[in-house]
Amino acid sequence: MTTYTATLDDRQTQLLRDSVHGEVVTPHDPGYDEARKVYNAMHDKRPAAVVRAVDAGDAIATVGFARERDLLLAVRGGGHAVAGYGTCDGGVVLDLGRMRGIRVDPEARTARAEGGCTWAGLNHAAHAFGLATTGGVVSSTGIGGLTTGGGMGYLARRCGLACDNLISADVVTADGSLVTCSAERDADLLWAVRGGGGNFGVLTSLEYRLHPVDFVLGGPTFYPLDPAVMRRYRELIATSGEELGALLVVALGPPLPFLPERWHGRPLCGVITCWTGPEEQDDEVRARLAALGPVIGQHLGRMPYPVINTLFDELLPAGLFHYWKGTFSHGLPDGAIEAYAAYGAGTPSIESATVVFPIDGAVHRVGPEETAFAYRDADFSTALSPTLATRAGCEANIGWVRAFEAALAPHSAGGAYVNFMDGDDQHRVRANYRQNHARLTELKRRWDPGNLFRLNHNIAP
């Protein structure tokens, strides 16, 4: 394995600076330590340069600079990639974080957003017109990384995945071209970026289909950690319309005022509700949540859709230490529920959680080969994460989450959502893409034969 420890000399640094309008930050510059940070503090890398791009031209120049010098290239949108792919040692980081322009067309119900946008920005811009699209559960997450991995969220059952709502994208490819891909033009590239991760280029802008979603009934309801509650949750999803987005969470009780103090720090399970149906049916939703089990705390009310996307923000700021695993499952088998209860009892911190995303409904109406995202027959996607305030604390719990994943394996569909995969999951890439892996490999050979874009869950050419 090659170890990259490259540095840029003064001439190369100046050449890079002359090539871009944005800022170039090197190890000799003030602010370097801030510029190299990513969301997951487990990844403390030292790139040779961070390019803070301001437009597509900067992205083209940076891609060319890295390619011509055989430098590692990390592409950073929101910087949330749990595997740390938004940074690198000795290479160049292309940071899109200053590219945050958004234009909403309320008549066409579309939005075009630059590659550095977060879901907070896109949700805010679309909400002004009573519109939204599927995207994440933490508002500081970048739109590009989440979408190219597939893109789960509260609206998936009603609106499909984020990638299902991607209409077109401007992509800087490995040869430095700017390609606008859509159903009418370079459709193969659009197919690939709709779930194929960052393997095919830099998405400098993304165009989304929007849906009429304005105010929602949203918030958490907490119950004792009991398999019976989770089995009733399974029935709730199976018997509810697609307007009900509801994530199952297994965690420790957060120190919130609506949760009795005796439950703070104790294992419990919860349902994070996002009901987009008519307000006159809110009481029916409340009643169905109450029927899941003894309610020990609830904070449920009408809110603008963008607010539901911020409920985890305070709990999960940048700078914590994360290690993730994930699974897909057909249904929610009793064996998986028993594992949630058994391992959930050992959840190591308030910030750690097991989160189960329902991905039926509209997600199932897209064929398994219509996008690169392959698991259209899965009903649920589970994220497992020990998240701690220190590196030592996170590392001490890696064994817990690996054992948890192994306990779920007999009840899983084989692969997992790429955005829930950590850096030691490269061996699972073929399983994660299933029947689409061969086509993705062919497209990788076409668009990136030199594998410039390899800091990702890599599809090797």
N, C-alpha and C positions, 0 to 999 in steps of 0.2 A: 504493500500500500504506500502510495506516495504521500509524504508529509510536505505541506506547503508552508514555507516560512519566508516567502518573497517580501521584499521591500521595494519601494520605488525610489530611484535616485531623483535628484533635483530636476533633471531634465525631463524625466518621464512624468513627474508630478506636474510640472509646468505645462507639458503637452496635454495632460488630462484636463487641467484647469482651463486651458485655452480652448478646449473642445466643447465645454459645457457652459450653460448660463447659470446653473445652480452652483452650490458650494461643494468643494472637495476638501474633506477633512482627513488628515494623515496623523500618524502617531506623534508628530512634532507639533501639532496644532492644539491650541486651547479648545476644550470641548470634545476632544477625541473620545474620552471615556464615556461621555454621554451619548455621542453619536454611534458608538459601537454596541450599545445596549439593545437587547431584545426583551420581549415580555417574560420569557422563561429564564430566570436567573441561573439555571443549570448550565447555560451556554455562555461562557465567559471567553469569547474569541477576540483575537486581535488582527483585524484585517489590515492590509497595506493602505487601503483608502476607502472612505465612505463617500459616495457621490450622492448628494441630496438634490435629486433631479427636480426640475420645475416644468418640464415639458417632454413630449415624445422625442424631440431632437436630442435631449440629454440622454435619454435611454438608448437611442441609436448609437450615439458616440461612445457611451460606456460599454455597450455590448461589443462594439468593434474594437475598443481598446483592450478589453479582456481577451477577446478571441485572438487577436494578432499577437499577443504576448503569452498565450497559453496560461493565463491566470485563472484561478478559481473565481467564479462569479456567483454571488449570492444575491437574490432578488428579494427585496423586503417591501411588503405593502403595509399591513398593520403590525407586522412583527410578531404575530401570535403563534407562528408555527411551533408546536410543542417540541418538535425534534430539532429546533434551532437552525432551520434552513435559511433564516433571514440574516445569517452572519457566517463568518468563516475566518480561519487563520490564514494570513498571508495573501489573501486574494482581494477582490474588489467587491464591495457591497453597493448595489444599486438601490438606493432608498427612495421610494416613490412617495413618501409621507407628505411632501409639500404639494403633490398633485391631487387636489381635492375639489376640483370644480364639478358641479352637478347641474344638469339642465333637465327639468321635468316637462314633458308634453302632456298636459292633462287630457286633451282631446284624444290623443292616440293611446293614452295610458302607458307611456313609456318614460324611462329615465336613462340618460347617459351620464355616467359618473367616471371620473378619472381613477386611475389605478391605485392611488394612495388614499382613497376614501375609506372611511370606516362605516359600519352599519349605523352608528349614531348619526352621521351626516346624511346618509341616504334616507334613513327612516324619517328624519326631520324634514328633509326637502319634499319627500313624497306626501307626508302627512298634511302639509299645507293644502293639498288638493283632495284629502280624504282617501289617499291611495297608499299601498304598501306592497312589498313582495317578501318572499321567504328569506330570512337571513339571520342566523346566529342567535345566541342568547346572552352574549356579552357585547356591549355596544362598541367597545374599542377594537373589536375584531375587524381586520381588513376585509373588504368585499372580495378582493381578487383571490386570495388564498382559500377562503371559505367556498367561493363559487367553483373554482377549478377542482376542488376536492369532491364536489357534489353539492353541499350546502344544505344542512338540516336546520330546522328551526320550528318555532311555534306554528307557522302557517303551512307546514309541509303537507298535512293531510288535505287541506283545502286547495292549496295553490301549487303543490309540487315542490321539488327541491329548488334551491337557488339556480342551479345549472339548467333546470328545465325552463326557467324564466329568462335565461340569457339569450337574447335575440341576435346580438352581434358583438364583436370585440375588435379593437385595434391591437394588433400583436406585433411587437418587434421580434423578428425571428433571428436565428443564429447568424445568418449572413448579413444582418443589419437592415433588412427590408422592413418596412411598415406595411403590414397586411391587414386589411379590414375584411374579416371573415363573417359570413352570414349564411342563411339558407340558400341564397342565390349566388354567392361568390366564395370560393375556397371553403365549401361546406365541410370538407373533410377536416379542416383545421378547427372549425367551430365544433364539430363532433368531438374532436380530441380534447379541447380545452373544457368541454362540458363534463368534467369528472376526471380528466387525465392528469390533474395536478399541474405543477409548474414545468413540465417536461418540454413544452413546445415553444416557449418564448415569454416575453414580458408583456403582460396585458396593460397597456397604457390607458385604455378606457373600455368600459363595459356598458352595453345597452340592455336594459331589463324591461320585461313586461311587468306592468303594475296591475293591482287588483283593488277593487273598492273595499278597503278595510280602514275604518276610522277609529272609533272608540271600541274597546273590548272590555269584557269582564275578565279581570286578570288578577293573579296573585297566588300565594302558596296556602295550602291547607296541610297541616301536619297531623300524623297519627303515630301510635306506637309502632315499633318495628315488628311487624307481624305478617307472616306469609299470607294469612287470610285477607288482609287489606290489599296486598299486591295481587292476589287472585281476583278480588273484586274490581281492582283497577283494570285488569286484563279484560274483564267483562264490560266495564265502562267503555273502553275503547272500541270493543267489538260491536257494541250496540248503539254507539253514538254517531251522529252525523259528522261530516267532515269539518263543520264549523268549530268543532271542539278540538283545540290543540291542548294536550295535557302531558307534561313530562313527569315521569316517576323518578323521584330522587331518594336515595338512601344516604343519610348523612348524620352528623351530630347536630343536636339542637342548637341553632344560632342564638346568641344573646340579644334577642329582639323583644320589644315590649309586649307584643301580642302572644308570646310564648311564655308559659309559666316558668319562673326561675328554676324550679326543680328539674325542668327538662333541658336546661342549658348544658350543652356538652354531653348529653346522653344520646345514644343511637335512636334514631327514629326514621320513619319514611314520610315522604310528602308528595303531593301532587301540585305541580305548578300549572295553573289553568290559564288558558287564553281562549276564551269563547268569543267568536266573531259573529255569532248568530244574533237574532233580534233581541233587544233589551227585554221585551216582554217575556222571554223565556229564561231570564237570569235566575228566577227563583227555582225553576225546574233543575237548572244546572247545580245550584246550591244544594238542593235536596239530594241529588244524585251523589254529590261529593260527601254529604253527611252520611249517606248510606254505606260508604266504604268501610267505616269503622269509627271507633271513638275519636272525635276531633279534639286534639289537645291544644291547638292554636290555629288561627286562620286570619289572613289579611287579604280579603277578596273584595274587589270593588271595580267600578267603571273607571277606566283610565284611557288616555290616548295610546294608540298602539305603540308609539316609540318608547313609552315608559316601561312596557313589559320587557323590553330588550335591555333594560338597565338594572333589573332586580338583583343580578349577581355582581354588578360592577364594584360596589364597595367591599364586598367579600373577597373579590379576586383582582386586586390591583396589579399593575406591573411590578416585577421584582420578586415575586414568590418563586419557589423551586418546585417544578412539576415533573412527573414521569407518568406517561399515559399508556393505556392499552384499550382495546375495543373488540367488540364482537357484533355480528349480525345474528338474528334468530328468526325462525319461522314460528310465529306465535310467541307466546311467553310460557315456555314449558315449566311444569311444576319443579323440575330439577334446577332450572335457572333461578326460580323464585327462592328456593331453599338456599341456594348459594348466595343470593343477594342478602338474605337474612343472616346467614352464618358469617360471611365475611364483612357485611355491613356492621355487625356488632364490634368489629375490630377497626373501624374507620379511625385513622390516626390523628385527625385534626379537624377543626371547624371548617377549614378551607377545602378539605378533601371531600369527594363525593362520588357516588355512583349515579349516573344519569341515564335514564332509558328514554329514547326518543321513538315515538310511534311514526312509522313511515309507510303507512298503508294509504288508502284513499287515492288522492291525485297522483301520488308517487307511483302507484301500481298501474296507472293508466298510460304510462310511458313504457314502451317496450324495452327489454333488456339490452337490445342492440341499437336503440335509437340515440343513445348518448354513451359516452365512455363509462359512466357510472353503471355498474353491472348488476347490482343486487336488487333488482326490481321485484323479486319475489319475497324479499325479507319484509317482515312486519315491524320489527323493532331493531334499533341500533343502540348498543350500550357503550358508554364511556366509563372507564375506570381510571381514577387518578388519586394517588397520594400527593397532596399539595401541602408543602410545609414552608415555614419561614426561614429555614436554614438548609444548606446543602446536605449536611450530615443527617438531618431529620428526614429528608426526602430519600436519601440513599438507604437509610435504615429500613424504609418501608417498601423498597423495590421488591423484596421477597414476598411481602404480603400481596401486592397487586399481581405478581406473576402467578402465585398460587391461586388467587381469585380467578384469573383468566383461565388457568388450567381446569378449575372446577366448572367453569362455564363451557369449556370446549365440547363436552359430549352433547350439549344442548344448542350449539351454535351452527351456523350455516357454512362455516369454514373460513371465510375471509373476514375483513373488517373495513370500516370506513377509513380511508387514508388519512383524514384529518385527526383521527384518534390514535394514529400509529406513532411510536417513538422512533428514534434513530436506529435502534437495534432490530427493527422490523423489516429491513430491506428484503429478507428472504421470503416475505409474505406478499410481495408485490404481484406476482403472477396470480396468486389466489385471490387477491383483492380485486383484480380486474377480470378474472374468470375468462369467459368466452371472448371478451373484447381485447385480451392482452395481445394476441397475434396481430390484430389490425393496428393497435396502438404502436406496436414495434415497427410495423411497416411505415406508419406515419412519422415516427421518430427518425427513421432512416432518411425520410424525405426532407423533413423540416430541420432536423438537428443531427446530421450524420456524425459530427465530431463530439456529440454529447456535451456541448458547452453548458446546457442547462441540466446539470446532474446533481445539484444540491437540492434534492427532493426525494420522494419515494420513487426511485429512478426506474424508468423504462429504458433499458440500454438498447442502443441501435445495433 
